[in-house]
Amino acid sequence: MIRGHWQYVALSVLFELLGYGMKKWKYPRAPLILGFILGPLAEDYLHKSLGVYGLAFLKRPIVLVLLIMVILSLGYSIFHTLRERK
């Protein structure tokens, strides 16, 4: 609930400038919004998994598949960007 505090106004202006800059330089805004929404959930469940399983949860098959997919996706993106620059 906005109650007229200066912090809310400053935060609103900050996000307005961020949105304007992202639109001007053609950055997608949807991943930022998804990150703000899903980031805290992912962090919370990471802490819960670490608390229950420790680092052993990284050896579970679904986690390994997801990690490999993330690494391949990042690798492809970096390779594609470097290839376009040449």
RAKALIN-V32280 format. One record per residue. RES is the residue in one letter. PHI is phi in radians with two decimals (NA if undefined). D_LAST is the distance of its C-alpha to the last C-alpha in Angstrom with 1 decimal. Layout:
# RAKALIN-V32280
res=RES phi=PHI d_last=D_LAST
res=RES phi=PHI d_last=D_LAST
This chain:
# RAKALIN-V32280
res=M phi=NA d_last=50.5
res=I phi=-1.53 d_last=49.7
res=R phi=-2.05 d_last=52.6
res=G phi=1.51 d_last=51.5
res=H phi=-1.24 d_last=50.5
res=W phi=-1.17 d_last=48.0
res=Q phi=-1.14 d_last=45.7
res=Y phi=-1.17 d_last=45.2
res=V phi=-1.15 d_last=44.5
res=A phi=-1.09 d_last=42.0
res=L phi=-1.13 d_last=40.2
res=S phi=-1.11 d_last=40.2
res=V phi=-1.13 d_last=38.8
res=L phi=-1.07 d_last=36.1
res=F phi=-1.22 d_last=35.0
res=E phi=-1.14 d_last=35.3
res=L phi=-1.15 d_last=32.9
res=L phi=-1.09 d_last=30.5
res=G phi=-1.11 d_last=30.7
res=Y phi=-1.10 d_last=30.3
res=G phi=-1.10 d_last=27.2
res=M phi=-1.17 d_last=25.6
res=K phi=-1.23 d_last=26.6
res=K phi=-1.12 d_last=25.4
res=W phi=-1.67 d_last=21.9
res=K phi=1.04 d_last=21.9
res=Y phi=-1.61 d_last=22.1
res=P phi=-1.24 d_last=24.4
res=R phi=-1.61 d_last=27.8
res=A phi=-1.08 d_last=29.2
res=P phi=-1.08 d_last=27.5
res=L phi=-1.14 d_last=29.0
res=I phi=-1.13 d_last=32.4
res=L phi=-1.07 d_last=32.2
res=G phi=-1.10 d_last=31.4
res=F phi=-1.15 d_last=34.4
res=I phi=-1.41 d_last=36.6
res=L phi=-1.55 d_last=35.7
res=G phi=-1.00 d_last=34.7
res=P phi=-1.09 d_last=38.3
res=L phi=-1.12 d_last=39.4
res=A phi=-1.10 d_last=36.8
res=E phi=-1.13 d_last=37.7
res=D phi=-1.09 d_last=41.4
res=Y phi=-1.25 d_last=41.1
res=L phi=-1.12 d_last=39.0
res=H phi=-1.11 d_last=41.9
res=K phi=-1.13 d_last=44.4
res=S phi=-1.13 d_last=42.8
res=L phi=-1.13 d_last=42.5
res=G phi=-1.19 d_last=46.1
res=V phi=-1.43 d_last=47.4
res=Y phi=-1.83 d_last=45.3
res=G phi=1.23 d_last=43.8
res=L phi=-1.31 d_last=40.5
res=A phi=-1.16 d_last=41.9
res=F phi=-1.17 d_last=40.6
res=L phi=-1.21 d_last=37.1
res=K phi=-1.56 d_last=38.6
res=R phi=-1.26 d_last=39.6
res=P phi=-1.02 d_last=37.9
res=I phi=-1.16 d_last=36.7
res=V phi=-1.17 d_last=35.2
res=L phi=-1.09 d_last=33.4
res=V phi=-1.09 d_last=32.0
res=L phi=-1.13 d_last=30.9
res=L phi=-1.09 d_last=29.2
res=I phi=-1.12 d_last=27.3
res=M phi=-1.11 d_last=26.2
res=V phi=-1.14 d_last=25.0
res=I phi=-1.11 d_last=23.1
res=L phi=-1.14 d_last=21.5
res=S phi=-1.13 d_last=20.6
res=L phi=-1.13 d_last=19.1
res=G phi=-1.08 d_last=17.2
res=Y phi=-1.12 d_last=15.8
res=S phi=-1.10 d_last=14.9
res=I phi=-1.15 d_last=13.0
res=F phi=-1.07 d_last=11.2
res=H phi=-1.12 d_last=10.4
res=T phi=-1.14 d_last=9.3
res=L phi=-1.17 d_last=6.9
res=R phi=-1.18 d_last=5.6
res=E phi=-1.22 d_last=5.5
res=R phi=-1.22 d_last=3.8
res=K phi=-1.38 d_last=0.0
